[in-house]
Each structure stands twice: as C-alpha cells, then as structure tokens.
C-alpha cells in the first residue's frame, strides 16, 4: 500500500447499514467517495472492499425506495 492509498483510506468515513441490529450478525459498512460507494463486511474491516460506481449505487438505492446521499466532492 502506498502512502497515498493509506491517506485515502484514513479519510474515509465508514458507517454501518441502518439495517444492522448491533447483535454481531451480518452487517455491512459503507463509505461514500467522489466516484461512488465502498462496501465491506463490518467484522472484517481490513478485508475485501466492493467498489460501486455512483450511478449503480443510486439505482440500487432508488430500487430500495431510499434517498441518495449527496457527496461533497470538494471534501473528498
């Protein structure tokens, strides 16, 4: 991992799914980026991450009937 990758990872603001029950079950965490959303297993923070581009994430959320978050591109 390069220092640029490390700085990028430290700048991410991960949050748990609103459907996580906190009982240690199947939970995912998401982090919004300028290009889309990253998704990972909350129990394996150092494990693999799935990257989803913004249009695909937006379509996914719209399919669920949820509002799409606004990403501040200047802050990313």
N, C-alpha and C positions, 0 to 999 in steps of 0.2 A: 504494500500500500504506500502511495506517495504522500508527502505532507499535504498536498492539495486535496487528495481524497480524504485524508484524515480531517482536515479543516472542514470540508464539506459535510462529512458525517457528524461532526460535533455541532454543526449549525442546524441540523435537522431537529424539528420539534415533533417527536413521536407522541401519538395519543392512542388510547385503546378504543376499540369499537364500542359504540353506545350499546351494543347487544351483549357485551361481556358482562358476566354476572359477578366477577370477583372471587368466585369459588375455586379458581385454578383449573377451570375447564378449557375448552377450546376457544382461545382468544387470539385475535389479531390486533396488530398495531399498524397505524398508518402515519405517514409523514407527507405533507404536500410539498412539492417542488415547483419551480417555474414551468417545467415541462409536463408535470402530471403528479402522480401519487406513487409512493413506495409502500409496499405491504410486507409485513414479516410476522412470524409466529412470536407472540409476546413472551413465550417461555424460552425462546432461543434467539435472543437479541443479536447475537453475533453470527447467527446462521444465515441462510439464504434470504434474499430480498427479491420480491417481484416488483418490477417497474411497469407502471401502466401509464400510457400517454394521456394527456388531458382530455382529448375528445372521447376516448374509450371510457375513461373514468366518469366523465359527465354522462355518457349514455347509460352506464351501469347505474349510477345514482338516479337518473331520471326513470329508469326501469323499475327501481325500487320505490319511486314516488318521493324521493328526498330532494332537498335543495342542494345545489352545487356550491361548495365553498369558493370564496373569492381569494385568490392567491395574490399577495402584494409582490409583484415582480421586482420592485425596487429593493425590497428587503431580502430577496433571495440571491 
